Amino acid sequence: HVDSQLFAHGGSYSELRDAKGVVGKTQGQGEAHPPPSGSAGLSRANLSWRVHSYHLGSRRAAGKVILSGVHGCVGRAFDADRSPLLGLMGPSGAGKTTLLDVLAGRLKRGVVQGDIRLNGARAAPDAVRRASGYVPQEDVLPGTATVWEHLLFHAVLRMPRARTLEEKKARAWQVVLQLGLQKVVDSLIGDEFVRGLSGGEKRRLSIGVELLMCPGLMFLDEPTTGLDSSNAAKVVDILAELSHEAGMSVVLSIHQPRPDVLRTLGRVLLLSSTGQMVFSGPCEALEAHVAGLGYERPPKVNAVDFLLDVVIKAGKEEAEALVSGFRKSEAFSREEDAMDTAHASRMAPSPRGGDYSKGGRQCRSASGLPRFGTEFRMLSLRLLRNTWRHPMLVLLNFVATAVAALCLGAIYFDLGSDMAGIQNRFGCLFFILLFQSVMSLSSLPIWREQYRLFLQERDDGVYKTLSYFVAVALFDLVPLRMLPPSFFAFFTYWMAGFRTDYVSSIGYFLLILVLSNVAAALLCVAVGVASPSNRVAIVVASALVLLWGLFGSFMVSPASLPPYLSWISYTSYIHYAFEALVVNEFAGDDVGYLLTTGVPDTPPMQVTGTRVLTFFSYDPDWFALDLGMLGVLAAVFGCLSYAFLAIKSCSRLRVSSSSRSSGTSTVLDLRHVDSQLFAHGGSYSELRDAKGVVGKTQGQGEAHPPPSGSAGLSRANLSWRVHSYHLGSRRAAGKVILSGVHGCVGRAFDADRSPLLGLMGP
């Protein structure tokens, strides 16, 4: 439905946005125009399951049981008159996310015993994964890409090759309009280093990425968690529209259901704290089920909310009674009969359906998978943009290296040829290698964020591991690892007065630094992929760099090491790089260096550079071997990086990441507390009311100052008049964020009310 001439001149999305007839329009009441032929998803997907059990461990040695006896279904075939939107609920630790991942085919550890069917046919995890969209609880997005760039990236790689670029751009803009992202379509997504979208906008963007393929089935893990009421309402409205009007089946887990979420649900599945089913079925059947269990529901409390509250507060015996009561209820019998009837009739799959038992690529056409060239091109463009836009990458790799090169040149300026000059040359060369290794370590947190994005996109089948690795190797390592060492060649080399009698010397100097930097970067990539968190990765990589620096033939001569330790030197890339730099600097028969003999009253000897190398136990013939070993170690680290990437992307359990959960703990200062206060095990409430612990408020809004060094005020009254807050400076004002915001909180202002103030807004 796209004008074939629309982008003939390289038009942008803005032209697409304003172009007439680019995307299909809704006709009639809630009747959506179907996507173009060849869409990569199921237009109507009906999912049913009987998960008898899911446990950790293996088939031979079962571990902890997470889920047990969980049955359910979602889709128009089961509820023609209801919205095909299913909510998974239960207390924390009940297994909601685990069940969602089992149904979506995302778990790759543990054993599932049961049956999952898609449109009446048995479905392998790979088939469900390809026929559905999955939105994780935590939004993992490239912070340096714009909304449009990210959507177009996925449209090009995930939509069938038969679709033209114009049609892919049209579909991307259709999603932008559907999710209300027009105002931020040119904005950077943002991360911890780059300011960008709000939490609600990021969540809608994550949903939009999955909507590009027009899936018939969508899984969402707690889509409203962490959002304010306005953004949560927008997300819920989008899901309700997709499920009601487009007929897409939606399964979402909810931790704390909101009233607007409950109103949109067609079905609900409630889990107990032990991972068993307390209820599964239509929402309107829940009220009768609650009454049948003998509970009296308050008149103004929703039945779903009431039963969930009962489950959360229930003890072990009551929880088992709830599970048993549902299995004996009429609601359970009706659910089983409906599923048996639907399975017996073998619901007609979509035209791209078929046998899902063996996985395969039923929900993409055979020509729908992008080739290596397309994947490589799109990944390369994104990596280059990331390199250019990311402030930390530019600061760490270019600015810091340039400053270090200038400072090092100033410190070692115009080195002499005497003994002190020789030793200073050794120190300068070793410091350059150590600095490059440390800079590689400093980029580990940034790399870990990119790695998390790779894992999610690889799970979604956006691209292959080989395409990603080659793109990273060429368009991330090349600009960030090959260009910064040139600062040492341009500044430090000439300022320090290294040898200039051979033109090739500076070329070899730069080559050695580049090989060393690439080896260090690939080492950090391998460690970062293999490590479970940033902290572990930094500790392991730092330990390896320090160990190899110690055995790098500068601090300790390899000839003096015992046999059981000398082998460490031969695994150190710093050893080979330093040895090659030293040989490149001193090798030759030109007489120009002065060696001190150590004999009193004996003048220093004038020797050649080769004699200097021999004096310090270096052999000029090792130069070619050192260069070769540097290349070999870089290749080994690269192979390990690719192997770890391939292994992790194929056998990874999707879990909630906690590597980003960092914060500060507030510690109460007890230096002014009565030493006898907690002699009997007193609580913090006694500390709060204890006389003389902290100052009290006196007068109207006048706070008595706390004792020197105290950790806070027991009664604090806060008031403010923020006339404006804007970005920029006092002379050049930027974007206004706040304007005319006044308020107060504290007992002095509201003696009869709780001093608890809520900040709200979209």
PyMOL commands that set and color helices and strands:
alter all, ss='L'
color gray80, all
select helices_A, chain A and resi 13-18+96-104+125-131+147-158+165-179+182-184+199-211+229-244+259-264+284-292+303-313+316-327+330-345+372-389+391-411+419-442+444-459+465-475+477-482+486-496+503-530+534-550+558-560+563-569+573-586+609-615+620-650+684-689
alter helices_A, ss='H'
color red, helices_A
select strands_A, chain A and resi 47-57+62-74+85-89+111-118+121-122+132-135+217-221+249-253+267-271+277-282+591-595+605-608+718-728+733-745
alter strands_A, ss='S'
color yellow, strands_A
deselect
rebuild
show_as cartoon
